[in-house]
């Protein structure tokens, strides 16, 4: 089940422009930068205690993050919760009539299994459930 907040996703136009704020002004550690082709984004994980900030930069015009930026501008995109059993968590959420964007977990950044809940059914907050795998 859900065990903690894993990360907060922030949509940005440019990761390179944002890093100095988190690293230099706030003194936080940039942990990893990677591209997630399946989601059309470049991501940057910044460690904050036991959780992370995940900067999301679109790499294609069809990226959902690109559409988010065009509609809303830069800012909080989603909140991700860590689950010890993502399949059970997804089935529980679905059984309680919350709308899923993807009903089957897929591989996301850092090799985690991920599943998104539609913000129309979560009071306007795009919600991600994720689970660690052996791949990091």
C-alpha positions as CSV (number, residue, x, y, z in Angstrom):
1,X,0.0,0.0,0.0
2,X,1.0,3.7,-0.1
3,X,3.9,4.3,2.3
4,X,5.1,7.8,1.7
5,X,5.4,10.7,-0.8
6,X,8.0,9.6,-3.3
7,X,8.4,12.8,-5.2
8,X,6.7,16.0,-6.4
9,X,6.8,16.5,-10.2
10,X,7.4,20.0,-11.5
11,X,6.9,20.8,-15.1
12,X,9.7,23.1,-16.4
13,X,10.7,24.6,-19.8
14,X,14.4,23.9,-19.1
15,X,16.0,21.7,-16.5
16,X,19.4,23.4,-17.1
17,X,17.9,26.8,-16.2
18,X,16.3,25.4,-13.0
19,X,19.2,23.4,-11.5
20,X,21.1,26.4,-10.1
21,X,18.1,27.4,-8.0
22,X,17.8,24.0,-6.4
23,X,21.5,23.3,-6.2
24,X,23.0,26.7,-5.5
25,X,20.3,28.7,-3.8
26,X,18.7,25.8,-1.8
27,X,21.9,23.6,-1.4
28,X,20.1,20.5,-2.6
29,X,21.8,17.5,-4.3
30,X,21.0,16.9,-8.0
31,X,20.9,13.1,-7.9
32,X,20.1,12.0,-11.5
33,X,19.2,13.3,-14.9
34,X,17.7,10.9,-17.5
35,X,15.4,10.7,-20.5
36,X,12.2,8.8,-20.3
37,X,11.3,8.3,-24.0
38,X,8.0,6.6,-23.3
39,X,6.7,9.8,-21.5
40,X,8.5,12.3,-23.8
41,X,10.4,13.9,-21.0
42,X,13.9,14.6,-19.6
43,X,13.8,14.3,-15.9
44,X,16.0,15.5,-13.1
45,X,15.8,14.1,-9.5
46,X,16.7,16.4,-6.7
47,X,17.0,14.9,-3.3
48,X,15.2,16.5,-0.4
49,X,15.5,14.4,2.7
50,X,13.6,11.1,2.1
51,X,11.8,12.4,-1.0
52,X,12.6,14.1,-4.3
53,X,11.7,16.9,-6.5
54,X,11.4,15.6,-10.1
55,X,11.9,18.3,-12.8
56,X,10.1,17.4,-16.0
57,X,11.2,18.9,-19.3
58,X,9.3,17.9,-22.5
59,X,11.5,16.5,-25.3
60,X,8.8,16.3,-27.9
61,X,5.7,18.3,-29.0
62,X,3.5,15.3,-28.2
63,X,4.7,15.1,-24.6
64,X,1.9,15.4,-22.0
65,X,4.2,17.7,-20.1
66,X,4.5,20.0,-23.2
67,X,0.7,20.3,-23.2
68,X,0.7,21.0,-19.5
69,X,3.2,23.8,-19.9
70,X,1.2,25.4,-22.7
71,X,-2.0,25.3,-20.7
72,X,-0.6,26.1,-17.2
73,X,2.9,27.3,-17.4
74,X,5.7,26.0,-15.2
75,X,4.8,24.6,-11.8
76,X,3.6,21.6,-9.9
77,X,2.6,18.8,-12.3
78,X,1.9,15.8,-10.0
79,X,2.4,14.2,-6.6
80,X,3.8,10.7,-6.5
81,X,3.2,8.2,-3.7
82,X,5.3,5.2,-3.1
83,X,3.6,1.8,-2.8
84,X,4.8,-1.5,-1.5
85,X,2.4,-3.3,-3.9
86,X,1.5,-1.2,-6.9
87,X,-0.8,-3.8,-8.4
88,X,-2.9,-4.0,-5.2
89,X,-2.9,-0.2,-4.9
90,X,-4.1,0.3,-8.4
91,X,-6.8,-2.4,-8.0
92,X,-8.0,-0.7,-4.7
93,X,-8.1,2.7,-6.4
94,X,-10.0,1.3,-9.4
95,X,-12.4,-0.5,-7.1
96,X,-13.3,2.8,-5.4
97,X,-14.2,4.3,-8.8
98,X,-11.2,6.6,-9.2
99,X,-10.3,7.0,-12.9
100,X,-6.9,5.7,-14.0
101,X,-4.9,7.1,-16.8
102,X,-3.1,3.8,-17.3
103,X,-4.7,0.7,-15.7
104,X,-1.6,-1.4,-15.9
105,X,1.7,-0.2,-14.3
106,X,4.4,0.7,-16.7
107,X,8.1,1.5,-16.4
108,X,9.0,5.1,-15.6
109,X,12.0,7.0,-14.5
110,X,14.6,5.2,-12.3
111,X,13.1,1.9,-13.5
112,X,10.1,2.3,-11.2
113,X,6.7,0.9,-11.9
114,X,4.3,3.8,-12.3
115,X,0.5,4.3,-12.7
116,X,-1.3,7.7,-12.9
117,X,-4.8,8.6,-11.6
118,X,-6.7,11.2,-13.6
119,X,-7.0,14.6,-11.9
120,X,-10.7,14.7,-12.8
121,X,-11.3,12.0,-10.2
122,X,-8.6,13.2,-7.6
123,X,-9.9,16.7,-7.0
124,X,-7.6,18.3,-9.6
125,X,-4.3,16.7,-8.5
126,X,-2.6,14.4,-11.0
127,X,-1.6,11.5,-8.8
128,X,1.1,8.9,-9.5
129,X,1.5,5.7,-7.6
130,X,5.0,4.2,-8.0
131,X,7.0,1.2,-6.8
132,X,10.7,0.6,-6.6
133,X,12.1,-2.2,-8.7
134,X,15.5,-3.8,-8.8
135,X,16.6,-1.4,-11.6
136,X,17.7,2.1,-10.4
